């Protein structure tokens, strides 16, 4: 995914009413999960003047692909860039936008928009997700948001629209595809122990594994290269270090 130039930053509060360039009633949302030191979190944004949080999202321009729109919106809302974004679901329940945050937000800002404008109508949203080490990300509030924060996936605040449902669907997709599409190697150092890899799986999947069974499964994929032993000075038996083989970025089906 290419680096996004600041000159292409077109998402703003004014953009909520300057909607001629957008595809009506279509949006993209990005569920960004973060992992670090035995914690799994999700990145949320808080609207100005509202006690509601949301995942990063926005509208799609006529002149861009959906994936391009997702990458642009994510960058504009969080400054996160060059992430692997995996499309996982389309959300289209007829009642999903009944708590119309846009209407409240514009009213609080004194911006008048015709009541029949499509921004107040039903939306179809295409959702993407990614899994990153949240300690390496730098996020910032934009014109629409007053704060951005990481939340434990099991301790979510009050959410706008159907974004809590999006997070639950995204987490299910993440767990189903951890071996294949969501590239666990991004979350580990270049050299790691089998226990570090197992801990990553246990935190993301929310379940423990028997050590021997887990190691047997991982080695059966033929994606790991065993290196030297890791000596940390303790009396425990030194474990082997591993790394992903060159050119291999994820486990196969």
N, C-alpha and C positions, 0 to 999 in steps of 0.2 A: 504494500500500500504506500503510495507516494506521500512525501511530506506536504502538508497543506500550508500554503502561504497565508499570512495574516491579511493580505489584500483580498482574499476570498471570504473573509469573515462577514457573512451577510445576515446572521441571526441577531436580532436586537428587539427591544420592546417595540420600536417603530415597525419592525418587520411583521408584527402581529396584525397590523392593519394594511401594510403595503403588500398585499398578497397576490397581485396579478401574476407574478412569476411562478407561483406554486401550483402544484396539482391539487385541486380542491379535495378536502376531506381525506387526504392521505398523509400519514406521518411515519417516521421511523423512530424507534426507541432502542437505547443501548443499555443493557444490563451488564455492568462491569463488576465482576467479582474480584476480590483481592485476598490473597493468601500470604501469611507471614507468621512464623513462630507459633504454629498450632492454632491459628485463628482464621476463620473464613468470614469475610465481610462483603458488603455491597456498597457501591458508591451512590450517594443520594444528594439531591440539590433541593434547597429550600427557597420557595418563592418569597419575594418581597410582600409584606403586608398580609401574609397568609400563614397559618400554622399547619402547613401541609408540605410534604416532601415528595419528590418525584425522581425517577431515573432520567438520565439525560435523553432528551428527545427533541424533535423539531420536524419541520415540513420538508417536502421534496420539491426541488425545482424541476421545471419541464425539461431542462437541458442536462440532467444528470441521471446516472443509474442509481438504483436503490442502495447498493453498497457504497457508492461514492457519497450519497446523501448521508448515510449513517456515519461514515468517517468524518465528513465535514461537520455535521451536527455535534458529534462527540468532541471534536477539536474546539469548536466554537463555545461549547458549554463548559468544558473542563480543561482544555489544552492538552489532553492526552492524544497522542499521535502514533501512527505506525503500529497499531494493535491488530492482532488477528481477530476479526469479527465474524462470528458464525451465525448465520440466520437460523433461527430455531422455531419461530411460530408467527402466525398472523392472528391478530386479535381483532374481532369484529362483532362482539356481542352488541346488540342494539342499545343496551342501557349503559355501556361502558363509559360514556362521557356525560352522564346526567349531572354529576357534580362539576359543572363547567367552570373550571379554574380560569380559563381565559376571560370569561365574562366578568368574573369577580375581580381579576387582576386589572383589566382595562377600566372598570368602573372606579376602582380605588385610585387609579392614576389619572382619572378625569378624561380619559380618551373615549370619545363617542364612536360607536360602530353600529351600523344598521342591525336591527334585531334579526333580520333574515340572512345575515352574512353566514357563509358556510363555516366560518370558524366556530360558530355556536352550534353546529349540527353534528350529526353522528360522524365519527372518525373510524377509519380502518388503519391499524398500525402494524407495520412489519417490524418484528423485534429481532435484535442481534445480541449476542453475548460474548464475553471474553473473560479470561482468567489471567490475572497479573499478580506480581509481587507489589503490594500496595505501598511499600516503603520507598519504591523508586519513582513514584508518581508525584508530580507537582500539579495541584489543582488550584483553581481560582474562581471567585464569583464573577458572573457576567452581569449584563444589564437586567436580566430577568431574575437573578437569584442573589440572595444576601449571604448565603453560606453553602459550603459543600463539605460533606463529611462521610466517613466510612462508618457503617453500622453492621453489627453482628447480624447474620442472616436470620437468626432466631429472635431478634429483638428489634423489630422494625417500628418506626414512628408512624404517625397518621399519614396515610399516603393519598396522593391525588389520583383521580381517574381510577383505572384498574391496575395500577402499577404494582400493588402487592401481589396480585395474581401473576403478573409478568415475571416478578422475581421468583415466585414458586415454580413456574414453568421453566424459567431459565436455569434454576438450580437442578431440576430434574434432568434437563438436557445436559447440563454440565456433568452430572454424575454418570449418565449413560454413555458419555463420549469422552471421558477422561483418558481412556487408553488410546484413542484414535485422533480426534480432531483438535483437542484443546491443548496440546503440546506441553506436557508437564515439564519438559526440559527448561522452559523459560523460568520456572519457579525454583530451580535448584542451582547450586554452584556448579561450575564445570566438572568438578570431581565431588562425588557424594557417596555416602554409605547407603547400604540397602535399608537400614533403619530410617534414614532421612527420607528416602523414597516411600517407604511404608507409611511413615507419619503423614506425609502429604496426602496419600490416598485415604488414610483413615479420617483426616480432618475434612477433606472435601466430600467423601462419601458418607461420613457420619456413622461409621461402623468399624469395629476392630478386626484385625486379621491375625491368624496364626502365623508366626514368623516363617516357619519352614514352608507352609503352603504359599505364602505371598512370594517368597524368594523363588520358589519353583515356577510360579506363574510368570514372574517378570523375566526370568532367564529363558523361559520357553519361547518368548517373542523374538529372541536373537537380536535384540536391539541394544544390549548393554555390553560394554567392553570392561572386563575386570582388570584393575590396575594393582598397584602395590597395596600393602596393608597400611592402615591408618593407626599410627602409634601416638597416643595422647598422654603417655606417662602413667596411666592408671594401671591397676592390677588386673583389669578385665582383659579378656582375650581380644586382641586387636582385630577389628573388622577390615574387610577389603574395601577399597575405594572403587567406584565405578564411574563411567561416563557414557554418554550416548555415542554410538558409533557415528563416524563422519557421514554427514548427509542425511542422517536419520533424525527426524524431528518429532516423531510420535509413534506410539505402539499401533500395530495393525489390528484389523478386526479379528 
